[in-house]
């Protein structure tokens, strides 16, 4: 692993296999914001999709059922093995990848990229690098759906996880993505004051 230790692998390896919801971020259902996006998708075209930090695979499965050709990546080999076991018949390419060492063939080819709270789980010193990497994965005319906890620019909630600053949401626009829709909700969790979902479209 690069830029990170084996924290995520250890969480999955030590998880109770009969109680996977004991994994802090595992709900065993697709992300509600992804489901909402798919329910109101305004066209019926489905191309290549990527799920970053796919975990146990529910988001990838939701995309595959809609007709996307799905790649689903995670740093944890154990998570990938679990996802394959949970969705053995799904036409999804579950594989281990390091977000900091992605192969060149992945860049600029995805019509839809879904990222939910992966950025905030990694050290903030890598944030600019991550924002650029994720932006560069999106194909021309493609879309990014970002789900993140955020804080106001004057706040410092610390971490891990480290919520994004509100100003950082505009970082994607430096790399060809434009905000199509943005929703925020106040939350009462100690990690951050807001939950944000931003739908970007690439315009080059």
C-alpha positions in Angstrom: 0.0 0.0 0.0 1.2 3.5 -0.6 0.5 6.7 1.4 -1.4 4.5 4.0 -0.9 1.7 6.3 -2.8 -1.6 6.4 -5.7 -0.2 8.4 -8.5 -1.0 6.0 -7.2 -4.6 5.3 -7.0 -5.2 9.0 -10.6 -4.0 9.6 -11.9 -6.4 6.9 -9.7 -9.3 8.0 -10.9 -9.0 11.6 -14.5 -8.5 10.9 -17.2 -10.9 12.1 -18.1 -12.7 8.9 -21.5 -13.4 10.3 -22.1 -9.8 11.2 -20.6 -7.7 8.4 -22.5 -4.6 9.5 -20.0 -4.5 12.4 -17.6 -3.0 9.8 -18.0 0.8 10.6 -18.9 1.8 7.0 -20.7 -1.3 5.8 -24.5 -1.1 5.5 -24.9 -4.1 3.1 -27.1 -2.0 0.8 -26.2 0.4 -1.9 -25.5 4.0 -0.9 -28.8 6.0 -0.8 -27.4 8.9 -2.8 -26.3 6.6 -5.6 -29.7 4.9 -5.6 -31.4 8.3 -5.8 -29.1 9.3 -8.7 -30.0 6.1 -10.6 -33.7 6.6 -9.9 -33.8 10.0 -11.5 -31.2 9.5 -14.2 -32.4 11.6 -17.2 -31.2 9.3 -20.0 -31.1 5.6 -20.5 -27.4 5.4 -21.7 -25.1 3.3 -19.6 -21.4 3.0 -20.3 -18.4 2.2 -18.1 -18.7 2.9 -14.4 -16.1 2.9 -11.6 -16.7 2.6 -7.9 -13.8 3.8 -5.8 -13.3 2.1 -2.4 -16.0 -0.4 -3.3 -15.8 -2.3 0.0 -18.3 -5.2 0.1 -19.6 -4.4 -3.4 -23.2 -3.1 -2.9 -22.7 0.1 -4.9 -21.1 -1.8 -7.8 -23.9 -4.3 -7.8 -26.5 -1.5 -8.1 -24.7 0.0 -11.1 -24.3 -3.4 -12.8 -28.1 -4.0 -12.4 -28.7 -0.8 -14.2 -26.7 -1.9 -17.1 -23.3 -0.3 -16.5 -20.0 -2.1 -17.3 -18.6 -1.9 -13.8 -15.0 -1.8 -12.4 -14.9 -1.8 -8.6 -11.7 -1.2 -6.8 -10.5 -1.3 -3.2 -7.1 -1.3 -1.4 -8.1 -4.3 0.7 -7.7 -7.8 -0.8 -10.1 -9.2 1.9 -12.8 -6.6 0.9 -12.5 -7.6 -2.7 -12.7 -11.3 -1.9 -15.8 -10.6 0.2 -17.4 -8.6 -2.6 -16.8 -11.4 -5.1 -18.4 -13.9 -2.7 -21.4 -11.7 -2.1 -22.0 -11.1 -5.8 -20.6 -14.1 -7.6 -22.9 -13.9 -10.7 -22.6 -10.1 -11.2 -20.7 -8.9 -14.2 -18.4 -6.7 -12.2 -14.6 -6.5 -12.3 -13.8 -6.5 -8.6 -10.0 -5.9 -8.1 -7.4 -4.6 -5.8 -6.0 -1.2 -6.8 -4.1 1.5 -5.0 -5.7 4.9 -5.7 -2.2 6.4 -5.7 -0.8 3.9 -8.3 -3.6 3.4 -10.8 -2.7 2.0 -14.2 -2.7 4.4 -17.1 -5.5 2.5 -18.9 -8.0 3.5 -16.3 -7.7 7.3 -16.9 -10.3 9.1 -19.0 -12.4 6.1 -19.8 -15.3 6.1 -17.2 -18.7 7.5 -18.1 -19.6 7.5 -14.4 -17.4 7.5 -11.3 -18.8 7.1 -7.8 -16.7 8.1 -4.8 -18.2 8.0 -1.3 -16.1 9.1 1.6 -12.8 7.6 0.4 -11.1 11.0 0.1 -11.8 11.9 3.7 -10.5 8.6 5.0 -7.0 9.4 3.8 -4.5 12.0 5.2 -5.5 15.5 4.1 -1.9 16.1 2.8 -2.9 13.9 -0.2 -6.1 15.7 -0.9 -5.1 17.7 -4.0 -3.5 14.6 -5.5 -6.7 12.6 -4.9 -9.0 15.2 -6.4 -6.9 15.4 -9.5 -6.7 11.6 -9.8 -10.4 11.1 -9.4 -11.2 13.9 -11.9 -8.8 12.4 -14.4 -10.6 9.1 -14.3 -13.8 10.6 -15.7 -14.2 10.4 -19.5 -15.1 13.4 -21.7 -18.8 14.1 -21.1 -18.7 11.7 -18.2 -20.0 12.2 -14.6 -18.7 12.0 -11.1 -21.0 11.6 -8.1 -19.2 12.6 -4.9 -20.5 11.8 -1.4 -18.5 13.4 1.4 -18.8 14.8 4.9 -17.8 18.5 4.8 -17.0 21.3 7.2 -17.0 25.1 6.8 -13.6 26.6 5.8 -13.0 28.1 9.3 -13.7 24.8 11.1 -11.3 22.0 12.1 -13.0 18.8 13.0 -9.8 16.8 12.7 -9.8 13.1 12.0 -9.6 10.4 10.9 -11.8 10.6 9.0 -11.0 14.2 7.9 -14.0 15.9 6.4 -13.5 18.0 3.3 -13.5 21.7 3.6 -16.3 23.4 1.7 -13.7 25.1 -0.6 -12.2 21.8 -1.6 -15.4 20.8 -3.4 -14.4 23.4 -6.1 -11.1 21.6 -6.6 -12.6 19.2 -9.1 -13.5 22.2 -11.3 -9.8 22.9 -11.8 -9.7 19.6 -13.6 -12.5 19.9 -16.1 -15.5 19.0 -13.9 -18.4 21.4 -13.5 -21.0 21.2 -10.7 -24.3 20.0 -12.1 -26.2 19.6 -8.8 -25.2 19.9 -5.1 -27.1 18.9 -2.0 -26.2 19.4 1.6 -27.8 18.3 4.9 -26.8 19.1 8.4 -25.8 16.0 10.5 -25.3 15.5 14.2 -22.4 13.1 13.9 -19.1 14.3 15.6 -17.1 13.7 12.4 -18.5 16.8 10.5 -21.4 19.2 10.5 -22.6 18.5 6.9 -23.2 15.6 4.5 -22.8 16.6 0.9 -23.6 15.1 -2.4 -22.2 16.7 -5.5 -22.9 15.7 -9.1 -20.2 16.8 -11.5 -20.0 16.6 -15.3 -16.8 16.8 -17.3 -16.7 19.6 -19.8 -13.4 19.9 -21.7 
